[in-house]
Amino acid sequence: MTDQAVDTDEVRLSAHPAADGHFLGRTRELKELRADIERAGLDTLSGRKAPRARVLLIAGRPGSGRTALAEELVRQVAERYPDGVLRARLSEPDGTPVPVERIARELLAALGLTAPAGAPEDVLTEALRAALAGRRALLLLDDAVGADQVDALLPDAPDCLAVAVSGGPLTGVADVRPCTLGGLDTKSAVELLARFTGSVRITVDPRSAESLVEACQGHPAALVLAGGWLAARPQAAVSDLAKRLHAATDDGSDGSPLARVLRLVHAQLPGQAARTLRLLALAPAGLVDPHTASGLAGCSVDAARAALDDFAAFGLLRAVDSPLPQYEVPGCLQPLLRALAESQERPAELQLARARMLERTVRLLQSCRAITETDSAQAREKLSAMPREVRFPTPRAAADWLRVRRPALLAGARLAVADGELDTLARRLLSQLVRAIVAHVGTQAAAADLYGVHGLVLDIAERRGQHREKAAALLNLGDLDARTGRTRDALARYRSALDAARAAHDPYATGRAMESVGGAHQELGDHDRAADWFGRALADRLARGEREHAARLYGRIASSHTYAGRYGEALKNWRAAVAGYRRSGDVAAQARALSELARVQEYAGRPEESLRTCREAVEWARRAEDARLQAALQLRLADTLERLGDPASARLHRAAAERMLDERPQETDERAEEDVSACEIRSASRED
């Protein structure tokens, strides 16, 4: 940990070579906080066992060193909590409260637990409390906006400790006494300056150093910026800066010491650097990498990288500990930079800078996804046509970028629709974000993030009466509900999607919604309704001449009849599916449909027909070069031959299947899950 007197979520000294990592001052506050851990609470005094974790509150203005003090306290007492330290930030850089459900989900993920996508706040907080029950863990809840946030996350575990950081008292959290921070003591403040300037410049003029501390009112973040200004000007005297700041105070300049120092630093930056700095206020989640800065400022990536390094060295940014270059805009500077941007940039310029940043993000997401499709000549050609600076050298590099930038990307998605619109750029960003996440993480693993993105679209679409977008969002959310076992919730979404699709006169969404309603009924075991809805979707596809989709729907209808035991109807629909795939030239799908036809024939007591159909399916699977399906069908042939009293032939087919499975590596991708697996076929045979 970097020990310091400055917020870890706001300004750190670690980016500057003079920062030696020694925590400065706050001796009295640390002593009081450690004593508060041990003091008897109201429950103990009344003879009852404390029902919840003890809460310590550190309150102070942004940039006062409140988070740094919390981190130092955590470092000193962490060994008492063997189940680890959990950290969460409870507000966005602009001060907006982070939803409790998002915080709870992140804390559960830190504990190695996965919560269902779309689970409501009460379910997630209850899961968090259950996970922490009986543990000795320490929670650092940073940037708390209100008592409700903290209270919802407190574990019902008296052996846990929660350290909350806030701008003021959290009225409503029981039995908590705030530790309120002011400025640093003079000795610690001067030492903080010396880390930037070197000891000589302080030693030769100690009174000026104390005068500078006075002008900054001992405010750590202001001292960091003052130290950075002096470090950038080795020939400048400490007294010069102290006089400038006192003069700014005497002439009635508005704002805090931090605001006055920032205005001075900003005014003396070169024009392009000053513009880049103030535009960083637009960075999603306050997280900036060279591409973000390049897009905002309209400069090259190399120039942006150099500017960010300079800003970090002078305390204007802090470097984030990550495998890729990334920086955080200090929370205490966010509103000040935003005010500078709004006062010195025209609204159209700010809008253009934001559009450039989002456009760059879209291009990076396109490249991130395209690198996973190198088996496609079209994807390779598209990737090679992209500018060099947005191309990733390997899929691993793209996955690392996506993982590191995930918080900023999700925040960017929220930013893109924050104005209540779904313009072309916002649509492209959301679309590319979903595709990149699915390509690298998979739908199941990324369900929570995808749920949030589709929820954004649904919220905007409902407020603006955009039926087509509403239908798409509801279908996507319904799919996620279905994958996470909330089938009834999925069914409700699919029905709403059908209404929205009809209102939008969208034939694709209408057909997809009807089929999804049928799938939900099938999952719920209502096979009659499933067959009915699949039939409606089929009629819709046939009316539009979509034969390939019609073949798939014949198969789904057949499956519903099979589950219901109506084998005659099932056989008729499987034959229709086979014919449809044959006409469309989909050899692999034809082989799978024949394999299902053979299974139903066996269920219907027609083993000889099943044997002939299964052999035909094996031949089509061979033509499709689908070794997995061939092996599965060989096993089915073996089972059927045993029932027909031919064990010798059965052994031959089983041996052939085993050879195929041994020669082919195990498939793990999602596409393989859609195939008819050997296990599924064996299970179906046993059921018979």
Phi and psi in degrees as a GROMACS rama.xvg file:
@    title "Ramachandran Plot"
@    xaxis  label "Phi"
@    yaxis  label "Psi"
@TYPE xy
-88.2957  109.57  THR-2
-83.7434  130.082  ASP-3
-164.933  176.057  GLN-4
-106.924  24.78  ALA-5
-128.987  143.531  VAL-6
-53.7224  132.561  ASP-7
-69.7717  -22.5062  THR-8
-95.0968  6.57811  ASP-9
-126.434  -66.8337  GLU-10
-136.356  132.579  VAL-11
-119.221  156.722  ARG-12
-96.5835  -5.86472  LEU-13
-62.6075  -22.2308  SER-14
-74.3349  -17.3351  ALA-15
-97.8777  135.704  HIS-16
-61.7632  -20.566  PRO-17
-80.8229  -11.7972  ALA-18
-73.9866  113.906  ALA-19
-96.3914  0.591622  ASP-20
85.0804  4.8943  GLY-21
-87.1569  128.663  HIS-22
-70.1102  136.462  PHE-23
-107.231  128.976  LEU-24
65.1224  -157.759  GLY-25
62.1014  27.0659  ARG-26
-62.8356  -45.3271  THR-27
-63.1154  -43.6211  ARG-28
-64.1455  -41.0267  GLU-29
-63.2452  -40.4189  LEU-30
-63.1018  -42.3916  LYS-31
-65.3378  -41.9285  GLU-32
-64.837  -42.3954  LEU-33
-66.367  -35.0599  ARG-34
-67.2464  -34.4684  ALA-35
-64.8784  -29.074  ASP-36
-63.5103  -37.028  ILE-37
-88.0606  -22.5755  GLU-38
-65.6129  150.904  ARG-39
-72.1816  134.006  ALA-40
-86.283  175.891  GLY-41
-62.034  -36.0772  LEU-42
-65.0505  -43.3228  ASP-43
-63.6486  -42.159  THR-44
-63.9838  -29.5275  LEU-45
-88.9627  2.98171  SER-46
89.679  6.89707  GLY-47
-106.305  151.988  ARG-48
-76.5125  135.427  LYS-49
-57.9838  126.365  ALA-50
-79.7496  -18.8421  PRO-51
-134.957  176.902  ARG-52
-67.3336  146.466  ALA-53
-68.4379  140.929  ARG-54
-116.641  126.804  VAL-55
-108.214  138.006  LEU-56
-118.996  126.745  LEU-57
-111.925  115.8  ILE-58
-115.474  142.45  ALA-59
176.839  165.781  GLY-60
-67.7325  153.271  ARG-61
-54.8845  133.415  PRO-62
88.776  1.95241  GLY-63
-83.1927  -2.22971  SER-64
92.2787  15.2745  GLY-65
-65.5393  -42.7585  ARG-66
-71.6532  -36.5403  THR-67
-62.5762  -40.284  ALA-68
-64.0839  -41.8864  LEU-69
-61.3755  -42.8516  ALA-70
-64.8809  -38.4877  GLU-71
-65.6296  -41.9065  GLU-72
-60.2747  -45.1067  LEU-73
-59.4349  -42.1159  VAL-74
-61.5216  -39.884  ARG-75
-72.149  -30.2955  GLN-76
-111.213  0.938355  VAL-77
-57.9751  -32.3703  ALA-78
-65.4613  -18.9308  GLU-79
-75.714  -12.8993  ARG-80
-120.559  82.9895  TYR-81
-66.1445  -16.2322  PRO-82
-87.0352  7.16038  ASP-83
101.382  175.013  GLY-84
-113.901  128.582  VAL-85
-111.017  132.886  LEU-86
-119.77  140.691  ARG-87
-147.347  141.923  ALA-88
-103.866  123.735  ARG-89
-96.8613  2.63254  LEU-90
-144.142  154.23  SER-91
-75.4337  165.738  GLU-92
-56.79  -27.7848  PRO-93
-86.9237  5.24438  ASP-94
93.8195  -5.48107  GLY-95
-67.4571  131.481  THR-96
-63.6418  137.667  PRO-97
-78.7673  132.874  VAL-98
-55.7707  138.396  PRO-99
-59.7355  -36.4575  VAL-100
-62.5669  -35.6032  GLU-101
-69.2663  -40.8655  ARG-102
-63.2613  -46.6202  ILE-103
-60.7028  -39.4413  ALA-104
-64.7998  -41.7078  ARG-105
-65.8283  -38.932  GLU-106
-66.9292  -39.113  LEU-107
-62.9288  -40.6005  LEU-108
-62.5193  -38.1844  ALA-109
-64.3385  -26.9544  ALA-110
-85.7453  1.05368  LEU-111
81.4566  19.9935  GLY-112
-113.7  144.433  LEU-113
-112.87  126.399  THR-114
-99.8961  149.201  ALA-115
-58.9224  139.482  PRO-116
-61.008  135.227  ALA-117
82.451  2.81383  GLY-118
-63.2588  139.577  ALA-119
-72.3758  169.547  PRO-120
-57.645  -44.8718  GLU-121
-64.7389  -34.496  ASP-122
-67.2907  -42.5413  VAL-123
-69.3175  -42.8003  LEU-124
-67.8141  -35.9748  THR-125
-65.3414  -39.9206  GLU-126
-63.9976  -37.5638  ALA-127
-65.7474  -44.7684  LEU-128
-62.2263  -40.5516  ARG-129
-64.2299  -37.9447  ALA-130
-67.8082  -30.6038  ALA-131
-92.6971  -8.20747  LEU-132
-60.7655  131.185  ALA-133
79.6833  2.3553  GLY-134
-101.906  161.124  ARG-135
-113.615  88.9464  ARG-136
-121.593  160.957  ALA-137
-120.181  126.477  LEU-138
-107.669  128.046  LEU-139
-107.662  107.544  LEU-140
-104.392  100.16  LEU-141
-93.4664  148.597  ASP-142
56.1771  44.4786  ASP-143
-67.4094  135.521  ALA-144
-91.3381  -37.7604  VAL-145
-151.628  169.163  GLY-146
-65.9774  -31.924  ALA-147
-60.6367  -40.7008  ASP-148
-59.5124  -50.6868  GLN-149
-65.0776  -45.6416  VAL-150
-59.8663  -38.5647  ASP-151
-66.7685  -23.7574  ALA-152
-100.369  -5.21022  LEU-153
-70.445  130.398  LEU-154
-77.8302  147.458  PRO-155
-82.9638  60.1627  ASP-156
-141.588  101.587  ALA-157
-63.4047  -16.958  PRO-158
-84.7418  -3.07248  ASP-159
-91.5735  161.02  CYS-160
-129.713  134.841  LEU-161
-115.466  126.58  ALA-162
-109.1  111.57  VAL-163
-102.028  141.17  ALA-164
-118.81  128.563  VAL-165
-149.949  168.498  SER-166
-81.0899  -13.193  GLY-167
-165.067  -172.129  GLY-168
-64.9334  146.267  PRO-169
-103.109  79.7116  LEU-170
-64.1873  124.074  THR-171
120.917  -19.7353  GLY-172
-89.4234  118.916  VAL-173
-69.5269  145.211  ALA-174
56.3657  46.6795  ASP-175
-127.809  136.881  VAL-176
-119.325  120.277  ARG-177
-73.7359  144.683  PRO-178
-101.891  105.461  CYS-179
-95.5889  129.317  THR-180
-98.3243  138.497  LEU-181
-110.518  -147.371  GLY-182
-78.6169  165.994  GLY-183
-70.4746  153.089  LEU-184
-65.7894  157.755  ASP-185
-59.9839  -43.0051  THR-186
-60.13  -47.7105  LYS-187
-66.4325  -38.2367  SER-188
-64.2156  -41.4003  ALA-189
-65.6513  -38.9961  VAL-190
-63.9992  -36.4107  GLU-191
-62.1219  -43.116  LEU-192
-61.6702  -40.587  LEU-193
-63.2726  -26.2524  ALA-194
-63.1722  -28.7001  ARG-195
-91.7305  -43.1304  PHE-196
-88.6967  -18.4734  THR-197
88.27  154.964  GLY-198
-71.3717  -28.8962  SER-199
-62.0439  -47.04  VAL-200
-64.175  -25.9489  ARG-201
-81.9991  -42.4656  ILE-202
-63.4228  -39.4484  THR-203
-71.6316  -18.0028  VAL-204
-147.304  66.2353  ASP-205
-63.0788  -32.8849  PRO-206
-65.3747  -38.2352  ARG-207
-66.1769  -37.0463  SER-208
-62.5211  -42.4548  ALA-209
-66.8631  -36.2455  GLU-210
-64.2088  -37.9595  SER-211
-66.7987  -40.3908  LEU-212
-60.5705  -41.3888  VAL-213
-63.3827  -42.8878  GLU-214
-62.5999  -32.6074  ALA-215
-87.5616  -2.50056  CYS-216
56.0976  29.3189  GLN-217
67.7291  12.1958  GLY-218
-73.9602  117.504  HIS-219
-56.5196  -45.4712  PRO-220
-64.8305  -37.3187  ALA-221
-65.9544  -39.2108  ALA-222
-64.7122  -37.7998  LEU-223
-61.2664  -46.4251  VAL-224
-65.7125  -38.4301  LEU-225
-63.9012  -42.1569  ALA-226
-63.9507  -39.4528  GLY-227
-63.6345  -39.6755  GLY-228
-61.8372  -43.7164  TRP-229
-68.1607  -38.0227  LEU-230
-63.774  -33.0209  ALA-231
-75.7532  -12.5722  ALA-232
-130.32  78.6279  ARG-233
-58.3256  -24.4433  PRO-234
-87.2076  -11.3873  GLN-235
-76.9882  141.259  ALA-236
-85.1611  149.287  ALA-237
-60.6424  -35.9323  VAL-238
-62.6066  -32.3452  SER-239
-62.0403  -46.8934  ASP-240
-67.3264  -40.4636  LEU-241
-59.5822  -42.1184  ALA-242
-64.8027  -41.7749  LYS-243
-60.211  -43.9045  ARG-244
-71.6872  -38.3953  LEU-245
-64.0389  -37.8463  HIS-246
-64.5444  -39.8983  ALA-247
-63.9995  -34.227  ALA-248
-71.4112  -42.3777  THR-249
-67.7679  -31.2932  ASP-250
-84.2097  8.25549  ASP-251
81.7601  19.8891  GLY-252
-58.5402  133.304  SER-253
-73.4678  159.348  ASP-254
104.274  171.334  GLY-255
-77.6525  169.928  SER-256
-55.6685  -37.2359  PRO-257
-62.4897  -42.6919  LEU-258
-63.521  -39.5238  ALA-259
-67.1139  -42.146  ARG-260
-65.5536  -42.0999  VAL-261
-62.4195  -41.1542  LEU-262
-61.3281  -39.4474  ARG-263
-65.4881  -46.0239  LEU-264
-61.4439  -46.1785  VAL-265
-62.8381  -40.9687  HIS-266
-66.194  -26.8718  ALA-267
-100.896  5.7879  GLN-268
-79.092  150.548  LEU-269
-56.5041  153.183  PRO-270
-51.9359  -49.9687  GLY-271
-66.6226  -39.5739  GLN-272
-65.2028  -40.7213  ALA-273
-63.2078  -41.4539  ALA-274
-65.9747  -42.6115  ARG-275
-59.7643  -43.3862  THR-276
-60.6053  -49.6204  LEU-277
-70.0928  -27.7796  ARG-278
-73.446  -15.979  LEU-279
-64.4281  -15.4476  LEU-280
-62.0662  -18.9465  ALA-281
-87.0761  -4.77417  LEU-282
-66.8753  128.891  ALA-283
-60.685  133.536  PRO-284
61.4805  12.4966  ALA-285
69.1556  13.9658  GLY-286
-103.337  127.67  LEU-287
-126.757  131.902  VAL-288
-120.699  174.068  ASP-289
-57.3875  -34.6482  PRO-290
-67.7288  -41.0696  HIS-291
-61.3867  -48.1121  THR-292
-64.0022  -38.3241  ALA-293
-62.4764  -43.9536  SER-294
-65.3594  -43.021  GLY-295
-64.3327  -45.8485  LEU-296
-87.9379  -13.3882  ALA-297
70.1753  32.8938  GLY-298
-118.224  177.976  CYS-299
-70.9147  160.253  SER-300
-64.5999  -39.331  VAL-301
-63.6903  -42.4215  ASP-302
-65.2391  -39.0637  ALA-303
-65.1025  -41.1243  ALA-304
-61.9547  -43.4448  ARG-305
-63.6687  -40.44  ALA-306
-64.7096  -42.459  ALA-307
-63.8802  -40.4843  LEU-308
-60.6029  -42.7791  ASP-309
-64.0482  -44.7754  ASP-310
-59.9425  -42.7435  PHE-311
-65.0261  -39.4794  ALA-312
-63.8538  -28.4781  ALA-313
-102.979  15.7338  PHE-314
82.5522  4.76402  GLY-315
-80.9617  -23.837  LEU-316
-134.049  165.398  LEU-317
-123.465  140.002  ARG-318
-74.5239  132.434  ALA-319
-87.4453  137.952  VAL-320
-73.8608  98.2162  ASP-321
-154.43  159.946  SER-322
-70.1451  -12.1509  PRO-323
-118.797  153.426  LEU-324
-61.2505  120.13  PRO-325
-153.7  143.236  GLN-326
-132.442  157.335  TYR-327
-117.374  132.471  GLU-328
-75.278  122.311  VAL-329
-53.9945  135.59  PRO-330
-59.1578  -34.3114  GLY-331
-69.2385  -22.7465  CYS-332
-90.7643  -16.7511  LEU-333
-53.365  -56.1906  GLN-334
-65.047  -30.5211  PRO-335
-71.0084  -42.2815  LEU-336
-66.6161  -37.0946  LEU-337
-63.5369  -41.1188  ARG-338
-64.7053  -39.7744  ALA-339
-62.8594  -42.8497  LEU-340
-63.6789  -42.6136  ALA-341
-70.6315  -27.5285  GLU-342
-84.7863  -25.2193  SER-343
-113.943  -5.12319  GLN-344
-120.455  139.346  GLU-345
-68.5621  149.707  ARG-346
-53.3222  -37.0632  PRO-347
-65.5401  -35.7692  ALA-348
-67.7044  -40.385  GLU-349
-64.2249  -40.635  LEU-350
-64.6711  -39.7789  GLN-351
-66.9825  -41.7227  LEU-352
-61.6513  -43.1429  ALA-353
-63.0822  -42.1691  ARG-354
-64.1572  -40.575  ALA-355
-61.5073  -42.416  ARG-356
-63.1148  -46.0135  MET-357
-67.3203  -37.2934  LEU-358
-63.599  -41.515  GLU-359
-62.7311  -39.0136  ARG-360
-63.8391  -40.9617  THR-361
-60.351  -44.5739  VAL-362
-63.8862  -40.6704  ARG-363
-64.9024  -39.625  LEU-364
-66.7261  -38.8641  LEU-365
-60.4755  -45.3481  GLN-366
-65.736  -38.9559  SER-367
-60.4956  -39.4687  CYS-368
-77.3674  -40.8335  ARG-369
-63.2433  -30.9645  ALA-370
-66.8892  -18.3856  ILE-371
-84.9079  -6.02468  THR-372
-113.566  38.5696  GLU-373
-69.3377  -11.4275  THR-374
-78.6879  -6.75915  ASP-375
-102.571  123.33  SER-376
-62.2938  -37.7267  ALA-377
-64.9186  -41.1228  GLN-378
-66.5625  -39.8842  ALA-379
-63.1997  -39.9989  ARG-380
-66.4289  -40.8766  GLU-381
-65.539  -38.7247  LYS-382
-65.9143  -42.5358  LEU-383
-67.0914  -23.5949  SER-384
-80.5638  -10.5753  ALA-385
-76.2929  151.25  MET-386
-57.1004  146.688  PRO-387
-57.7827  -36.8752  ARG-388
-70.2985  -16.5101  GLU-389
-104.696  4.11991  VAL-390
-89.8966  143.16  ARG-391
-99.5611  139.392  PHE-392
-71.1599  -31.7679  PRO-393
-144.34  159.969  THR-394
-58.4555  -34.6944  PRO-395
-64.0097  -41.4738  ARG-396
-63.0643  -40.3049  ALA-397
-65.1565  -41.8872  ALA-398
-64.2447  -39.2659  ALA-399
-63.7325  -43.9199  ASP-400
-60.3002  -44.7233  TRP-401
-62.8532  -40.1791  LEU-402
-67.6584  -46.0929  ARG-403
-67.1972  -40.0548  VAL-404
-89.4808  2.54445  ARG-405
-50.7388  -50.8639  ARG-406
-58.9853  -41.1567  PRO-407
-68.9004  -37.3952  ALA-408
-66.009  -43.2418  LEU-409
-67.1532  -38.333  LEU-410
-65.5063  -36.4889  ALA-411
-63.4507  -37.1389  GLY-412
-63.9198  -42.2471  ALA-413
-64.8214  -39.3523  ARG-414
-63.1298  -38.9563  LEU-415
-64.8836  -25.945  ALA-416
-112.964  10.0188  VAL-417
-63.9195  -26.8314  ALA-418
-85.3427  6.35772  ASP-419
81.637  13.778  GLY-420
-113.955  161.077  GLU-421
-126.663  68.9603  LEU-422
-74.6353  178.238  ASP-423
-58.9192  -43.0081  THR-424
-65.0685  -43.0261  LEU-425
-63.3161  -41.253  ALA-426
-60.8471  -45.7645  ARG-427
-64.3745  -40.7451  ARG-428
-62.0579  -48.7915  LEU-429
-62.7915  -41.8632  LEU-430
-63.5013  -47.6562  SER-431
-69.1479  -32.999  GLN-432
-64.3677  -45.648  LEU-433
-61.7166  -45.3773  VAL-434
-65.5437  -40.8651  ARG-435
-65.9217  -42.5664  ALA-436
-62.3708  -45.7205  ILE-437
-63.8518  -40.7123  VAL-438
-62.902  -37.6134  ALA-439
-97.9759  -31.2555  HIS-440
-108.571  -31.8437  VAL-441
95.316  149.232  GLY-442
-61.8989  -42.414  THR-443
-65.2609  -49.6051  GLN-444
-67.2447  -29.6437  ALA-445
-99.8805  15.6385  ALA-446
-56.7719  -40.9344  ALA-447
-63.8649  -45.0421  ALA-448
-64.4524  -42.8228  ASP-449
-64.1794  -37.4356  LEU-450
-59.8614  -42.0561  TYR-451
-65.2881  -41.6671  GLY-452
-65.1269  -47.9705  VAL-453
-66.1563  -31.4043  HIS-454
-64.3937  -35.9633  GLY-455
-59.6497  -47.0936  LEU-456
-62.5946  -43.5235  VAL-457
-62.0314  -42.2248  LEU-458
-60.6441  -47.0342  ASP-459
-65.7472  -43.9741  ILE-460
-62.6774  -39.607  ALA-461
-68.1964  -40.592  GLU-462
-68.7939  -29.7215  ARG-463
-106.047  6.32695  ARG-464
64.776  34.2282  GLY-465
-92.3244  93.2256  GLN-466
-66.4989  -40.2014  HIS-467
-63.1629  -47.0922  ARG-468
-65.4328  -36.8526  GLU-469
-63.1644  -43.1472  LYS-470
-61.6292  -44.6367  ALA-471
-62.8673  -43.8919  ALA-472
-65.0056  -41.6737  ALA-473
-65.1217  -39.0139  LEU-474
-63.1757  -44.4668  LEU-475
-65.1592  -42.3729  ASN-476
-66.5594  -38.2181  LEU-477
-62.0455  -40.2633  GLY-478
-61.5298  -41.3205  ASP-479
-67.3458  -39.7362  LEU-480
-59.6704  -43.9611  ASP-481
-63.6449  -40.6159  ALA-482
-68.6157  -25.5812  ARG-483
-100.511  15.6706  THR-484
87.451  1.30002  GLY-485
-94.1738  70.1659  ARG-486
-67.4601  -38.1304  THR-487
-67.0414  -38.021  ARG-488
-63.1073  -40.3401  ASP-489
-61.781  -43.278  ALA-490
-59.7959  -43.1336  LEU-491
-62.8142  -40.149  ALA-492
-66.8382  -41.4915  ARG-493
-62.2579  -39.2519  TYR-494
-65.441  -41.6629  ARG-495
-64.9847  -37.5217  SER-496
-63.2314  -37.7011  ALA-497
-63.3917  -42.4048  LEU-498
-62.8318  -43.5373  ASP-499
-66.8252  -39.3661  ALA-500
-64.7667  -40.2228  ALA-501
-65.9816  -39.4771  ARG-502
-64.6503  -31.5659  ALA-503
-86.1727  -5.16102  ALA-504
55.0217  44.401  HIS-505
-103.977  102.562  ASP-506
-65.8683  -36.1275  PRO-507
-63.5368  -50.2142  TYR-508
-65.2723  -34.6586  ALA-509
-62.828  -48.3669  THR-510
-63.5936  -41.4028  GLY-511
-64.7667  -39.3577  ARG-512
-66.0021  -42.8235  ALA-513
-61.8647  -42.6215  MET-514
-64.9149  -38.2864  GLU-515
-68.4459  -37.4272  SER-516
-59.6464  -43.6332  VAL-517
-61.2236  -42.2152  GLY-518
-63.1948  -38.8614  GLY-519
-65.1776  -43.0978  ALA-520
-61.1921  -39.9011  HIS-521
-61.6251  -43.2713  GLN-522
-64.3026  -32.3003  GLU-523
-82.7335  -1.12035  LEU-524
86.7291  7.81018  GLY-525
-95.1946  80.9811  ASP-526
-71.8381  -27.9831  HIS-527
-66.0843  -47.3027  ASP-528
-65.7163  -36.5575  ARG-529
-59.835  -48.6046  ALA-530
-61.2161  -38.1493  ALA-531
-63.4128  -46.33  ASP-532
-70.1405  -36.9945  TRP-533
-62.549  -36.3066  PHE-534
-65.3072  -39.2302  GLY-535
-64.0199  -43.1854  ARG-536
-63.3317  -37.9498  ALA-537
-63.1813  -46.1188  LEU-538
-59.7389  -38.2709  ALA-539
-64.7569  -43.6613  ASP-540
-66.1438  -42.7354  ARG-541
-63.9392  -37.4237  LEU-542
-62.9289  -27.1029  ALA-543
-100.14  5.26842  ARG-544
72.6646  23.99  GLY-545
-90.5743  80.1494  GLU-546
-66.2689  -36.6468  ARG-547
-65.6429  -44.1366  GLU-548
-66.0144  -34.5589  HIS-549
-62.2577  -40.1398  ALA-550
-59.9193  -43.0132  ALA-551
-62.4985  -40.2216  ARG-552
-69.4015  -35.0277  LEU-553
-56.5155  -40.9997  TYR-554
-65.3294  -38.7909  GLY-555
-69.6814  -37.2169  ARG-556
-63.4542  -42.3262  ILE-557
-61.7385  -40.0862  ALA-558
-62.6463  -41.2755  SER-559
-61.4603  -44.6381  SER-560
-65.6034  -35.62  HIS-561
-62.815  -47.8115  THR-562
-60.9672  -33.8569  TYR-563
-81.7409  -4.27539  ALA-564
82.127  12.7663  GLY-565
-94.1709  78.8519  ARG-566
-69.126  -31.009  TYR-567
-62.7555  -48.0028  GLY-568
-63.9066  -38.4754  GLU-569
-62.6076  -44.3751  ALA-570
-62.3261  -41.8685  LEU-571
-61.7347  -42.688  LYS-572
-74.5784  -33.8366  ASN-573
-66.4076  -36.4255  TRP-574
-64.5293  -39.0465  ARG-575
-64.4593  -37.7654  ALA-576
-65.1123  -44.0195  ALA-577
-58.5359  -45.6078  VAL-578
-62.8512  -39.792  ALA-579
-64.6405  -43.4105  GLY-580
-67.9029  -33.7685  TYR-581
-64.5762  -42.7033  ARG-582
-65.4036  -35.2901  ARG-583
-82.4248  -10.4068  SER-584
80.6267  15.9692  GLY-585
-87.6286  91.505  ASP-586
-65.9478  -43.597  VAL-587
-63.8879  -42.6062  ALA-588
-66.1672  -36.3425  ALA-589
-62.4377  -41.602  GLN-590
-63.4036  -42.0652  ALA-591
-66.4456  -39.9136  ARG-592
-64.4494  -40.1658  ALA-593
-62.9426  -38.029  LEU-594
-64.2296  -38.5102  SER-595
-69.6355  -37.0019  GLU-596
-60.1597  -42.2945  LEU-597
-63.4044  -38.8273  ALA-598
-63.6276  -44.282  ARG-599
-67.8755  -37.2165  VAL-600
-59.3314  -38.0879  GLN-601
-67.8128  -41.8993  GLU-602
-59.7119  -36.6782  TYR-603
-79.1601  2.63652  ALA-604
81.039  31.1299  GLY-605
-120.281  68.707  ARG-606
-63.4534  -36.8935  PRO-607
-65.0702  -43.9242  GLU-608
-62.1961  -41.4804  GLU-609
-59.8721  -40.3731  SER-610
-63.5927  -44.7745  LEU-611
-64.2185  -44.4806  ARG-612
-64.293  -38.9993  THR-613
-65.2983  -40.0637  CYS-614
-64.2536  -39.1977  ARG-615
-63.5144  -39.5553  GLU-616
-64.1187  -39.2431  ALA-617
-59.9769  -42.4379  VAL-618
-63.6757  -43.2001  GLU-619
-69.0659  -34.2089  TRP-620
-65.3219  -36.8815  ALA-621
-63.9371  -43.5099  ARG-622
-63.2466  -33.4874  ARG-623
-80.142  -3.60784  ALA-624
55.8819  40.8374  GLU-625
-105.045  88.4743  ASP-626
-65.7376  -36.146  ALA-627
-60.5157  -46.3816  ARG-628
-67.5238  -38.0844  LEU-629
-58.6047  -45.3586  GLN-630
-62.9322  -42.9829  ALA-631
-61.7578  -41.4441  ALA-632
-70.1284  -34.0148  LEU-633
-61.9605  -39.1385  GLN-634
-65.9839  -39.3571  LEU-635
-65.0878  -41.1141  ARG-636
-58.0539  -42.397  LEU-637
-61.3551  -44.778  ALA-638
-62.6124  -42.2466  ASP-639
-65.99  -42.2331  THR-640
-63.7224  -36.0858  LEU-641
-63.46  -40.1395  GLU-642
-66.9381  -29.7095  ARG-643
-86.0995  3.65068  LEU-644
82.7516  29.4928  GLY-645
-124.278  71.9009  ASP-646
-64.9402  -30.6267  PRO-647
-63.6354  -47.5733  ALA-648
-64.6248  -35.9262  SER-649
-60.436  -42.3752  ALA-650
-64.0766  -38.0266  ARG-651
-62.8582  -45.386  LEU-652
-66.9838  -37.9274  HIS-653
-65.9161  -40.6702  ARG-654
-64.0963  -39.7914  ALA-655
-63.4751  -40.5044  ALA-656
-63.8841  -42.404  ALA-657
-64.3721  -37.3511  GLU-658
-63.0088  -42.779  ARG-659
-62.2689  -42.3427  MET-660
-69.2837  -34.4926  LEU-661
-69.4974  -34.258  ASP-662
-79.6244  -21.6698  GLU-663
-105.076  128.489  ARG-664
-63.3887  150.152  PRO-665
-64.3829  130.178  GLN-666
-82.7192  137.122  GLU-667
-124.19  -5.44494  THR-668
-79.3195  166.692  ASP-669
-65.3671  -29.849  GLU-670
-63.4305  -34.2409  ARG-671
-66.474  -27.9622  ALA-672
-65.4583  -23.4272  GLU-673
-79.4507  -18.0751  GLU-674
-73.4909  163.039  ASP-675
-80.4686  109.53  VAL-676
-85.4419  159.885  SER-677
-61.965  -38.7136  ALA-678
-62.1021  -41.3673  CYS-679
-62.6637  -39.6838  GLU-680
-71.0081  -40.2492  ILE-681
-61.7932  -41.6723  ARG-682
-62.3359  -42.5204  SER-683
-62.7747  -38.7042  ALA-684
-66.0939  -40.2759  SER-685
-65.5441  -38.2152  ARG-686
-58.983  -36.8893  GLU-687
